[in-house]
Amino acid sequence: MKATLLLASMIALGSAASAETRIGMITTLSGGGASLGIDVRDGFLLALEQSGRDDIEMIIEDDERAPDVAVQLADRMIQAEDVDIMTGIIWSNLAMAVVPSVTAQDVFYLSPNAGPSQLAGRGCHPNYFNVAWQNDNLHEAAGAYANTAGYTNSFILAPNYPAGQDALSGYQRFYEGELAGELYTQLGQTDYAAEIAQIRASGADSVFFFLPGGMGISFLRQYADSGLDIPVIGPAFSFDQGILQAVGADALGVVNTSQWSPDLENEANVAFVSAFEEAYGRIPSLYASQGFDTANLILSALEVADPNDDPDAFREALRAADFASTRGEFTFGPNHHPIQDIYVREVVQDGEIFTNRLIGVALEDRGDAYADDCSM
């Protein structure tokens, strides 16, 4: 009930006569990736609700995980709804379809998730900020961890779309061993029998995979059922709260990498986790923390300048990142992507809940591999 009331109260801002800033959120709210978009939305709305502001109008739409739908929604929001800021996209193929068009129309875009390499490098833009990470980052950290764990023959797999390609590139950038195999799967795939058979026959001493949302649930369940005992490593996207509750004990002990964890002991994160659980009745996910941070970055910049009246000052305020992030301290690099620590986490059980616990730091103050290609 609390979650329903919170969402209703925030969407009601869409009709507020006093609204001065219009934010368009296009995210995935239906289908296999809905839990990711819902968490970004809920984290974002919680931050707005906590701010107490009544001068922000939210327009929220479901992209149905379809690039053509996302493009149509973005065009309508800019041309008919006159939004000042856009956000929300989960999937990198949708970001590649939408972000360049948005920034070309002098609208600010803040990504709470997707961080494709193309937009970090040559496709960077002064009005584009990624508040979460560049796609490769968490995978780079997994490769670094694999070295410390003594793995020398990893089998790696990911979906065949921009984030999946960045994932395997990122892992190999820091991983020092050999590859027992490398596979690209279909985006949205649910049957991994053939891939698991190849892993079994490969002689691998470890498996790295990036399969977010329902893909990760399907793979982990089938991997456990197969009886394979080769250790797996992955980014947080494959071991987040929603996935863990669906997979259960089969994920216990798995190591994954993230710039955030619910047990990070900074003041902002402790307060966020408590408030999110109170509002929505569940432990926040990585995606929820990123939605929350994105909203608070926007709010911090709005305290300094209006994006229409003084876009240069608003951009500088975004670049300053003067807010308390749930991940702790971070800065933006020259391509407007974070420079931050990437942590190592382990899947644990706390009562009836499966969650992650911090066990170390994989990479300190990591930026990204594409900033030098950005000409800003």
Salt bridges, closest charged atoms under 4 A:
ASP39 OD1 - ARG282 NH2 2.65
ASP42 OD1 - ARG41 NE 3.00
ASP42 OD2 - ARG282 NH2 2.86
ASP55 OD2 - ARG53 NH2 2.77
GLU57 OE2 - ARG22 NH2 2.64
GLU61 OE2 - ARG76 NH2 2.47
GLU81 OE1 - ARG22 NH2 3.86
ASP136 OD2 - ARG173 NH1 2.82
GLU140 OE2 - ARG173 NH1 2.64
GLU140 OE1 - ARG366 NE 2.84
GLU278 OE2 - LYS2 NZ 2.39
ASP293 OD2 - ARG327 NH2 3.11
GLU303 OE2 - ARG53 NH1 3.22
ASP312 OD1 - ARG315 NH1 2.84
GLU316 OE2 - ARG319 NH1 2.05
GLU346 OE1 - ARG357 NH2 2.99
